[in-house]
Amino acid sequence: MPFSLAVTPLRLAFRDPFRIARSLEDRFAETFIVELRPQAAARSSAASDAGDGPSGLGEAFPDPYFGENTVTVPALLPGLLAVAESVDEPRETAPEALLAWLERVSVAMDAHIGGHGAAKAAIDIALHDRAAKRAGLPLHALFGLPAELPPTDFTLGIDAPAVVAERAARAAHFPALKIKVGGPSDLETLEAVRAVYSGPIRVDANTGWQPEEGARLVPELVRLGVELIEQPFPRQQLAQLRWLQERSPLPIVADESAITIEDLDGLVGVVAGVNVKLMKCGGVGAAYRMLRRARALGFKLFLGCMEETSVGIAASAAVASLVDWVDLDGNLLLAADPYTGLELDDACRWRLPAAPGLGVSRRS
């Protein structure tokens, strides 16, 4: 099935300045919304039998750390779509047939170009949205997954300790807070947050610590009721991650070290958990397969996100029932999410839309 490709770049303000250890950018999120519209002209006979069917929405949030930016994504999307179009879409709408086709598309995109998970995710999410609509199912049901999810935490960026504490007090209704660390005042910040918040705290250093610093902080984190430590050291420093995990009663969770499913085997015995993100691994289908493989290898599972709109968050939420910890708050960090259809319940669990596909649409 040939598709027309519509790419909409968005530059969205954050609700509060949002900084992490490896980036000083703190006021805007830059993302791309992709829409694939089926074209009646030049269809193959097989695609014609399937009918044109619905369009699909996807999202690409590039992160320069993973080799992507606002130039690479729009440059790569047409080629990735051409690769996807070369894999025949099935006539039938049984979930098994659609998921097998989508996996073949993912394999073909990986063979076309390495890395560039966000660009691949945009095409992958849009095709999953279309496939679920064709099947008449919400996306989670296309995977055969339940709608009940763990609650999401809420993330606070690096800032002065008093500022972070004030934001923590505002977010105190969330059942867990994720605090970005790796700045000059990590312990002071966590002490200030604990003074106003009684729930679990998760810390994310985004590769910003040194080994001795991490070892020194671990007893303090235990005292403060921290639940996990995410990516304290640079991606390739697996020996350092192993060294700290051996000394830490808290689980160390790999994020920047766990980009795709191919990274998982090398992390066995190194860390206790992995953070899977659609924008790293190449989409919701890739995330589903990575999560199942990671569980089989014995990892604790964290499902994370970038600072995406509800398009990307809805795709992630479709597979969130597979994980132990959910960090799907990217759209909540935005001053104004341009998409609607995804809502939190009173326990901060995402209510998965009942409509077929992602179930989200552009605000009028």
N, C-alpha and C positions, 0 to 999 in steps of 0.2 A: 504494500500500500504506500503510494507516495504521499508525502505530507508537505504542506506549506509551513514554514518556520517563522514564528513571530517572536522576537526577543525584545524585552522591555527592561532597560537598565533602571534601577532604583537607587537613589541615595537618600537614606532614611535617618533621621535624627534619633539618637538614643534618648530615653527618658531621663537618665542621669549619665554623666560622663562615665565611660567604661574602658578601663585600662587593664592590661595584663602584663606579666613580667617581660614578655618578649615583644611588646608593641606599645608605642606611645599614642597610637590613634585612639581617640576616646569620645568623639562626638557624633560620628556618622557611621552607619553600616552601608556597604555597597554590595548589592546583590542583583541578580538577573532573573526575571520571570520568563519562562519559555512556554509558548502555546504551540502545539502541533495540531494542525487542522487537516483532515483527510481531503485529498483532491480527487475528484471524479475522473479527471482526464488522465490518460496514459496508465490506467490501472491494468495489472495483470489479470488474467481470467480468474485465478484463485482469489485474488483480492476482491474482484468484482462480485464473486459469489458471496463473499463475506459481507458485502455492503460497505458503504463509506463509514457509517458509524459515527461515534462521538469524537470530539477533540480531547486533548489531554493537556493538563497543566503540569509544569515542572519548575524547579528552582535550582540555580547555581549560585553558591556563595563562595567566591574565591578567597583563599588565604595564601598570601605570598610565602608563608613558611613551607607550604606544600607545593610550591612552584607554580602557583596560579595567581592571576591578577585580572583587573578589569579589561585588559587587552587580550589576554590569552583565551578567555572564555568565549567571547563572541567570535573570535577567529576560528576556534575549533568546532563550534556547534554545527555548522553546515556539513563538515566532513563526518562528524560522528552520526549525524542524522542519515547521511547517505549510506553509512555502514549499516545502521539499523534497518533502513529500507531494503537492504540487500538480503535480509533474512526474512523469508516468507512468513507472513502473518497467517495463523491458522484460520480456516473457515469456521471451525466449531468454537463455541464459547464455554466449554467446560473449563473450570479453573486449572485442572492438570495440564491441559493442552496450552492454555495461555501462559502459565508459569514456565513451562518447558520452552516455549518460544522466547519469552523474556530473558530466560537464562542464556539461550543461544545468542541473543542480541548483546547481552553483557559480555560474553566471551569474545564476540566479534569486535566489540569496542576496545576491549583490553588488547586484542591482537593488533588493532589498528594503531594504538598509541599507548605507551605506558604512562602511569600517573594520571594527573589531571582529573582527579575524582569528582570535583565539583561540576565540571563540564559534562562528564559522563552522567552524573546524578541528575542533571536537568533533563536529559533525554530519557533516562531510565524512569524517573518519577512520572514524566508526562506519559510514557507508554504504559506504565502500571495504572495510571489514572484512567487512561482510555480502556485498557483491558478490563479493569474492574467494572467500568460503565457498560462495556459490552456484555459482561457476565451478569449485570444487574445486581452487583454486590458492592458493599463498602470495601475499601481496600483491605482492611484487616481480615474480612471474611474470605476474600480471594485467597489469602494465605492459609485459611482454615484456623485463624487465631481468634481468641475471645476478645470482647470489647472491654473487659475489666482490666485496668492498668494500675501499677503502683503510682503513687503521687509523685509529681515533679518537685524538685527542689527549686530554689531561686538563687541566682548568682549575683554577687556583689564584686565590682571591680576594685582595683588597687586605688587607694586614696588615703588621706590623712585618717588616723584611727578614729577620731571623733566623727568624721564624715561617714565612714563605713558603719560605725555603730548607729548613727542616726538612720541610715538606710536599712540596717538590720531591724531596727525597731519598727519601721514601716512595713517590713516584710515578715513580721513575726507570726503571721497566720500560716506561713508555709511550714510544712512538717520537717523540713531540713533546709539549711542554707549552705551554699557553696561559696567559699571565700577565696578570691584570687590573692595569692601571696607571691613572694619572690621580690618584694620591695624592701625598703630600708627599715620597716617597722612591723615585721610580720607578727611577732609575739605580742607587741603592744596592741596591734589591731585585733588579734584574736581575743585578748583579754577584754577589750572594749566591747566586742560583739557578745562575748559570753555574759557580760554585765547586763545586757538588755534582752538576751535571747536564751531560752532554756533548752531548745531542741538540738538534734544532732547537727554538727558542723562538719562539712567536707572541705578540705583545703586543696587548692590546685596551684602548683608552683609554675606550670608552663615552662619547664626546663630551667627555672631561675635559681636553683639552689646549688651549693657545693656539698660534697659528701659530709664533711665534718659539720657543716651547718645543719644538714638534715638530721644527723645522728644526735646533735645537741638538742634539737627541737623536739624530737620524738617524745621524750618523757613529758615535756610540757604539753604537747598535743594530747597525750593520753589524759593528763590531768584536766584538761579543758573539755574533754568529752568529744574530741574529734573522731569521726567515724572512718575516714579513709584519707590517704595522701595520693594525690594525682600527679603523675609525671614530674618528680622533683628534679631530674637531671636530663641532660640532652639526649636526643633520640638514640644515638648509637652507643651510648654508655650503658650497655646492658650489664656489664660487670659491676658498675656502681649501683644500678637498680637492685641487682641480686644482693649486693653487700648490705644495702639498707634494709631490704625486706628481711634478711636474716636477723637483723637487729631490732626489727619493729614488730610489736604486737598488732599494729594497725595494718590493714591491707594496703599495699602499694598498687596503684592502678596505672597501667600504661595507656597513654593517649597518643602523644606524638611518636611513640615507639610502636604503636599498633595501628598502622594505616589501613592495610588490607588483610585479607584472609591469609595471604602468604607470610605475614609476619608472626602468626600465632605460634607455630611450632617452636620458633626461636625464643619465645617468651615463657615456655613451660619451665617451671623451676626458678624463674627469674622474678616474677611478680605474681601477686594473688589475683589480680583482676585486669580487665581490659575495657577501655572506653571505645565503643564503636560509634562512628558518625557517618551519616550518609555522604557528607561532602568530602570525606576522606576516602571512603572505600568504593564509591562509584554509584550510589543509589540505594533504593529501598530493597531491591532484590539482592544486591551484593551484601547489604547489611543483614538481611534475613539469613543468608547462607553463612556469613561470618559469625553471627551470634550462635547459630546451631553448632558450628564447628568449635567455637570457643567453649561452649557449655560441655561438649563432649570431651574436651581437653581438661576440664576441671576448673576453669576460670570463673570467678565471680564476674558478673556482667553489669556494665554501666552503659547506658545509651545516652549519648550527648548530642550536641548541636552546635552550629555557629549562631550568629545573630540573624536568623532567617525570619521571613514572614510566616504566616500560617500555612502557606503552601508547603514549605519544607518541613515545618513542625508536624503538620498532619500526616505527611508521608512517614516521618519517624515514629509518630505515635501509633501507626498501624502495626508496628512490630514490637511495641513497648511491653507487651505482656510477656515477652521472653526474658526480661532482664530483672536484676535485683534492685538496681538503682536507676532512677530516671532523672535526667537533667535536660528537660525539653522546655526551656524558658526563653529561647531567643526572641520570639515574637513579643514576649512580655517586657523585654528590655527596650523595645522601640517606643518612641513617643506616640506613634500612630501606625498601627498595622494596617496596610491597605487591603487586607483580605479578611473575610469573615466566614463563620461556619464552625469554628473550633472554640469550645468554651471549657473553662475549668469548673468542676463541681466544688462543693463546699470543703471537700477534703483535698483540694488542689490536684485532683486527678483529671486528666483530659477526658471529656465526653467525646467519644468517637462518633462522627456524624453517621446517621443512618442512611443517608443518600448514597447511591452508587459512586464509586471512585473515591477521590480525596474528600469530597463533600464541602469544599471551600469555594468561594467566589469573590470577585472583586467588589469592594464596597461601592455603592452607588454615590 
